[in-house]
Amino acid sequence: MLFFLALAAKRGLVVDAYTDEAVGLMEKGPDGRVAMTRVTLRPKVLFAGEHRPDRQTLEQLHHQSHQLCFIANSVKSEVVTEIRE
């Protein structure tokens, strides 16, 4: 979320609210140990003001945020983003 907020601010977007309903999937890995194998993020962002992003811009912001995210770059699990509107 922090990278998303920073990237949005650089584009002149004002974020009024940011919520996420993340869901994780735990299953046995190839080594037989239970691990978090997939995380699905479901962010919902509300913007204030007149300048609001279209769907393509919103997807770009989430993609760039994911690439910069320390946690996403640290975990072995698949991380998927499903933008809610």
ROVOVEX-969512 format. One record per residue (C-alpha): residue number from 1; residue in one letter; x, y, z. Coordinates in steps of 0.5 Angstrom, whole numbers, plus 2048, in hexadecimal, padded with zeros to 3 digits. Each point is the difference from the previous one (the first is absolute). Layout:
N
<NUM "A" <X Y Z>>,
...
END
This chain:
85
<1 "M" <800 800 800>>,
<2 "L" <806 805 802>>,
<3 "F" <803 7FF 7F9>>,
<4 "F" <7F9 801 7FD>>,
<5 "L" <7FE 807 804>>,
<6 "A" <807 802 7FE>>,
<7 "L" <7FF 7FF 7F8>>,
<8 "A" <7F9 803 800>>,
<9 "A" <802 806 803>>,
<10 "K" <806 801 7FB>>,
<11 "R" <7FA 800 7FB>>,
<12 "G" <7FC 805 804>>,
<13 "L" <7FB 7FB 802>>,
<14 "V" <7FD 801 807>>,
<15 "V" <7FE 7F9 804>>,
<16 "D" <7FB 801 804>>,
<17 "A" <7FF 7F9 803>>,
<18 "Y" <804 7F9 7FE>>,
<19 "T" <7FE 7FA 803>>,
<20 "D" <802 7F9 7FE>>,
<21 "E" <7FC 7F9 801>>,
<22 "A" <806 7FB 800>>,
<23 "V" <7FF 7F9 7FF>>,
<24 "G" <806 7FB 801>>,
<25 "L" <800 7F8 7FE>>,
<26 "M" <804 7FB 804>>,
<27 "E" <802 7FA 7FE>>,
<28 "K" <806 7FB 800>>,
<29 "G" <806 801 7FB>>,
<30 "P" <804 7FC 7FD>>,
<31 "D" <804 7FF 806>>,
<32 "G" <7FA 7FD 804>>,
<33 "R" <800 806 804>>,
<34 "V" <7FA 805 801>>,
<35 "A" <801 807 7FD>>,
<36 "M" <7FC 806 7FE>>,
<37 "T" <800 7FE 7F8>>,
<38 "R" <7FC 806 7FD>>,
<39 "V" <7FD 807 803>>,
<40 "T" <7FB 803 7FC>>,
<41 "L" <7FF 808 802>>,
<42 "R" <7FA 803 7FE>>,
<43 "P" <801 808 801>>,
<44 "K" <7FB 805 800>>,
<45 "V" <802 807 7FF>>,
<46 "L" <7FB 806 800>>,
<47 "F" <803 806 7FD>>,
<48 "A" <7FE 808 802>>,
<49 "G" <800 806 7FC>>,
<50 "E" <7FF 800 7F8>>,
<51 "H" <806 7FC 7FE>>,
<52 "R" <7FE 7F9 800>>,
<53 "P" <804 7FA 7FC>>,
<54 "D" <7FD 7FC 7FB>>,
<55 "R" <800 7F8 801>>,
<56 "Q" <807 800 7FC>>,
<57 "T" <803 805 804>>,
<58 "L" <7FE 7FD 806>>,
<59 "E" <802 7F9 7FE>>,
<60 "Q" <807 803 7FE>>,
<61 "L" <801 803 807>>,
<62 "H" <7FE 7FA 804>>,
<63 "H" <805 7FC 7FB>>,
<64 "Q" <806 805 801>>,
<65 "S" <7FE 800 808>>,
<66 "H" <801 7F8 800>>,
<67 "Q" <807 801 7FC>>,
<68 "L" <802 804 806>>,
<69 "C" <7FD 7FD 806>>,
<70 "F" <805 7FD 805>>,
<71 "I" <7FB 7FB 802>>,
<72 "A" <7FF 7FE 7F9>>,
<73 "N" <807 7FF 7FF>>,
<74 "S" <801 7FC 806>>,
<75 "V" <7FB 7FB 800>>,
<76 "K" <800 7F9 7FC>>,
<77 "S" <7F9 800 7FF>>,
<78 "E" <7FC 802 7FA>>,
<79 "V" <7FD 807 801>>,
<80 "V" <7FA 802 7FB>>,
<81 "T" <7FC 807 800>>,
<82 "E" <7F9 800 7FF>>,
<83 "I" <7FE 807 800>>,
<84 "R" <7F9 801 803>>,
<85 "E" <7FB 806 7FE>>,
END
